[in-house]
């Protein structure tokens, strides 16, 4: 195998693929990326056995076709260290990869391509096309609420629910829930649900650089695949049943708070400085046209702040984990948000004042 490629053309695809590769692996070959040179293109593949990414790019010159695996981090670090206008030459010599650029020369150990695992391919059952930027926004509006290493493994990911011309993304960690609706061209009589693992969800938006282009999403019994003209991303699905999220969304909310998002976010951030570092609890006291925040900690320190809001209901006091509220405020786009409440023991429903396609539920805390 022998080929040449421009550094600036190689660096971004290598970064994308290296993002999929786990640094600590039980199998040495999983720390490598697979390089396949044929025709006038190079395909680079990385996997951690749960997700797989294949990126294709054009070569400057191909002298000899071939395939081999090389250490992901080392080859990325080498390419990043070279000038942007450098032409990098790769050659397989005695089962080692020789990398040359200008006066620089590197010899890397390799492992045979036959050792590199492939995610098994299963028959596609459903597919649809969606704008990359639209899908990226939809995912990012909900992904923050996914659980991290929860024993309820089905929470360590995101639910994708396809119904007639609609895609719904839902994430929860048991203390909060985020859901968002997107429009897609999809025909089905019965809703289809799949759970994409956390790793797959976090990688997907990073791949959507051309937000004006479309991406094809394909589903099979055990996998989800996202494909554009230059890359193909595959992730295993989580085998489990997602909770009935509809039951979590509060419906009997008779108290509405309308506030400026930035003002509230800054006030919550300030008060949170003196909250309990472990539980992050903040008391919210509602009175007509005002919202008072109070936080304290085991050191007997206390912070409070009064914010002007639009509210004309009865007095109410409720506790929240301030981190959950700040996460929601970080993804709301418009300047105004709505907080809907029932009582001090019922979850709050938060929405963007100008966009009700996303909803956020935060459970209360006892303080």
C-alpha angles and dihedrals in degrees: 000000000000129000144144130223139172114257093227091054094049103043101072096046089048091051091050094050094042088056089066094049116091113224095217111055135167089210112057093212090062089067087061134076122226116236119197117182118190138136102001097314141085123217117200119194131189129178143168092194090259099062132020131194126193118188122187126202139166122260127224089221137353117200100164128014120224148123136243141149123243133185106277100213096043096049090046093050091048093050092046090053093056125085117270093241094049121121108221119210120205123193131171109224122172092340092307128106115236112201118193131180122162106314094340121102128180130181115202131190114240141194124218119268089233088070093057113103124228125206105247114257118233132184116280112243102177137012140174139172123236136170111267095226092047092052092044091054092046092052095044092051090062110021095085090071095061117118121248117223093336116170085232090077094191089068091059090083144029130278116230111196119189119197133156105325092331137104118197123192117199131181132173139164094195094264099062138014134207126191133175135184126218131180118239136165099252130138119206138140096207128039116257119213129193131167116221114201121246095252092055093048093050092049098047100070091047090061096054101089096142096060093175093061130079129250126206115227117200127185129201132173093279107011146054120209130196115194135184131165092274106031144033120202121190128184133180115240124237111252102223145086118267117224119262096266093185090071091055096057107091113234104176097068112145100167121078126192117190116192144160107264097215094046091049093045092052093046093049090048092052095047091045090066089080098037122114104283092220103041100025092207122175126182116224116202116192124203130158108299094350141082120197121201121202128181131172138169141206090272088068091248120143139192128189136174136177120220126192111237138162105258131135103171131105124291113282135177122198136162128226140176098254093211090063092052093047091051090056093047089052093061099040107102107197126069096249132059134189122221114194120197140175106185141325093280099048128084120259121241114214125190139169107260091227101036124044095177089097125055130186127199121195121186118226124246128222108236 
